[in-house]
Amino acid sequence: MNRLDRDQMAARVARDIPEGAYVNLGIGLPTRVADHLPVDREIVLQSENGLLGMGPAPAHGDEDWDLINAGKQPVTLLAGGCYFHHADSFSMMRGGHIDICVLGAFQVSVRGDLANWHTGAPGAIPAVGGAMDLAIGARRTFVMMDLLTRNGESKLVEACSYPLTGLGCVCRVYTDLAVFDVGRDGASVFEIVEGVTMDDLRRLTGVPLSPPKSDPRG
């Protein structure tokens, strides 16, 4: 079965970010989106530790460790970018000034509920960060994740079993096998990776899935 690799997933997310959008990229996998943004669009990246106008990752050897994102990875600052207090940054996030946030997840429900800060397992280290503020404060929340866990369990679920980050906040889920739309009406498949079928996705996820509107495979 064909699967997108991490950079292909990031490039797929980047395609859906429109001109002029203010975007926050969550810690982990979503940070790769910065390296794949279309050069013909002006997209402003924000980081909750107080950056606006963040650019792609620096070339090896050009890192400035005083210039990092919220995940403590070295980044670049584009012309016109700025630094500010993280309290102002969270005000921006909570005040509805972020158009899109892209987050990782442990689980997403077919109704758009998000669980991404704790698995609930004994001894697991919780990592709330700014995810709750972003999931609720952003105008649209995208999730970028592998469809399956290492144990082969679907991360797209009927109902989240892990502690919730937010209810009904996710609108689109980008995975290595397909892109899904989620919400009040349940989950539908927006796009399928070549070589993957609707039957594959239904078997792997175990949840009801509507096919792409233009997909004759049903």
C-alpha positions in Angstrom: 0.0 0.0 0.0 1.4 3.4 -1.0 2.0 5.9 1.8 3.1 9.5 1.8 6.3 10.2 3.6 6.6 13.0 6.2 7.7 15.7 3.7 5.0 14.7 1.2 2.4 15.0 4.0 3.8 18.4 4.9 3.7 19.5 1.2 0.1 18.3 1.0 -0.9 20.4 4.0 1.0 23.5 2.6 -1.1 23.3 -0.6 -4.3 24.1 1.3 -3.0 27.2 3.1 -4.2 30.2 1.2 -2.6 33.5 0.4 -2.5 35.9 3.3 -3.1 33.3 6.0 -1.7 33.7 9.6 -0.7 30.2 10.6 0.6 28.4 13.7 2.5 25.1 13.2 2.3 22.7 16.1 5.3 21.0 17.7 6.6 17.8 15.9 5.5 16.8 12.5 3.6 20.0 11.6 6.8 22.1 11.7 7.8 20.5 8.4 5.1 22.5 6.7 7.3 25.6 6.9 9.7 24.1 4.4 7.0 23.4 1.8 5.0 26.6 1.7 4.3 27.9 -1.9 6.8 30.6 -2.8 4.1 32.5 -4.8 1.9 33.0 -1.6 2.5 35.3 1.3 1.8 33.2 4.4 2.7 34.5 7.8 3.9 31.9 10.4 3.4 32.5 14.1 5.0 30.7 17.0 3.6 30.8 20.5 6.9 31.6 22.0 6.7 35.0 20.4 7.6 35.0 16.7 5.8 36.4 13.7 7.1 36.0 10.2 9.0 32.7 10.9 10.7 31.1 7.9 11.9 27.6 7.0 14.5 25.7 8.9 18.0 27.0 8.5 20.7 25.2 6.5 22.9 22.9 8.5 25.6 25.0 10.1 23.6 28.2 9.9 21.5 27.6 13.1 21.1 30.4 15.5 20.1 28.8 18.8 18.7 32.1 20.1 16.1 31.9 17.2 13.9 28.8 17.9 10.3 27.8 17.6 8.1 26.5 20.4 9.6 23.0 19.9 13.1 24.4 20.5 14.1 23.8 16.9 16.2 26.4 15.1 14.2 28.5 12.6 14.7 31.5 10.4 13.0 34.9 10.5 11.8 36.4 7.2 12.2 40.1 6.3 9.6 42.0 8.3 9.4 39.4 11.0 9.4 40.3 14.6 9.7 39.0 18.2 7.3 39.8 21.0 6.3 38.6 24.5 4.8 35.2 24.7 1.8 36.6 26.6 1.0 38.8 23.6 1.5 35.7 21.4 -1.1 33.8 23.5 -3.5 36.8 23.3 -3.1 36.5 19.5 -4.0 32.8 19.6 -6.9 33.1 22.0 -8.3 36.2 20.4 -9.1 34.5 17.1 -6.2 36.1 15.1 -4.8 32.8 13.8 -6.4 31.7 10.5 -5.1 28.1 10.6 -3.3 26.0 13.1 -1.7 22.7 12.1 -1.4 20.2 15.0 -0.3 16.6 15.6 -2.7 14.2 17.3 -3.0 10.9 19.2 -6.6 10.7 18.1 -9.2 12.6 16.1 -12.9 11.6 16.2 -15.1 11.6 13.2 -16.9 14.7 14.7 -13.7 16.6 14.9 -12.8 16.1 18.6 -9.1 16.3 19.3 -6.8 14.4 21.7 -3.2 15.3 21.4 -1.7 16.1 24.9 -1.8 12.9 26.9 -2.5 9.2 26.2 -3.6 8.6 29.8 -1.1 5.8 30.1 0.6 5.5 33.6 3.9 7.2 33.6 3.3 9.1 30.3 4.4 12.7 30.3 1.6 15.1 29.4 2.4 18.0 27.0 -0.3 20.5 26.9 1.7 23.5 25.6 -0.5 25.9 23.5 -2.6 23.2 21.8 -5.8 23.9 23.7 -5.5 27.6 23.0 -4.8 27.0 19.3 -7.4 24.3 18.8 -10.2 26.6 20.1 -8.7 29.9 19.1 -7.8 29.3 15.5 -10.4 29.8 12.8 -9.6 26.5 11.3 -7.7 23.5 12.9 -5.9 21.0 10.7 -4.4 17.8 12.0 -1.3 16.1 10.4 -0.7 12.6 11.6 -0.1 9.0 10.5 -3.4 7.2 10.1 -2.3 4.3 12.2 -0.3 3.9 15.4 2.8 1.6 15.5 0.5 -1.1 16.7 -1.8 -0.7 13.7 -4.6 1.0 15.5 -6.5 3.8 13.8 -6.0 7.4 15.1 -9.2 8.4 13.3 -11.8 7.1 15.7 -15.5 7.1 16.4 -14.9 8.6 19.8 -11.6 9.6 21.4 -10.5 7.4 24.3 -7.6 9.7 25.3 -8.0 12.9 27.3 -9.5 15.6 25.1 -7.8 18.8 23.9 -10.9 20.3 22.3 -14.4 19.3 21.2 -15.4 19.6 17.5 -12.4 21.8 16.7 -10.8 19.9 13.8 -12.1 20.3 10.3 -9.5 18.4 8.2 -7.1 15.6 8.9 -4.0 14.9 6.7 -2.6 11.5 6.9 -0.1 9.2 5.1 -3.0 7.4 3.3 -5.7 10.0 2.8 -7.1 13.4 3.6 -10.3 13.4 5.7 -12.9 16.1 6.4 -14.5 15.7 9.9 -17.3 17.5 11.7 -20.9 17.3 12.8 -21.8 15.1 9.8 -19.1 12.6 10.5 -16.0 11.8 8.5 -15.7 11.9 4.7 -12.7 11.2 2.5 -11.5 14.3 0.7 -8.5 12.7 -1.1 -7.0 9.3 -1.3 -3.3 8.4 -1.9 -2.9 6.6 -5.2 -3.1 2.9 -4.7 -5.3 3.1 -1.6 -9.0 2.3 -1.9 -12.1 3.2 0.2 -12.3 -0.4 1.3 -8.7 -0.1 2.6 -9.6 3.0 4.6 -12.8 1.6 6.0 -11.0 -1.6 7.0 -8.1 0.2 8.6 -10.2 2.8 10.5 -13.3 0.9 11.3 -15.4 4.1 11.2 -18.1 5.1 8.7 -16.6 7.1 5.8 -18.2 8.9 3.0 -16.2 8.7 -0.3 -14.9 11.7 -2.2 -17.7 13.4 -4.1 -16.0 12.8 -7.4 -14.8 9.3 -6.6 -16.7 6.6 -8.5 -15.2 3.8 -6.3 -17.6 4.4 -3.5 
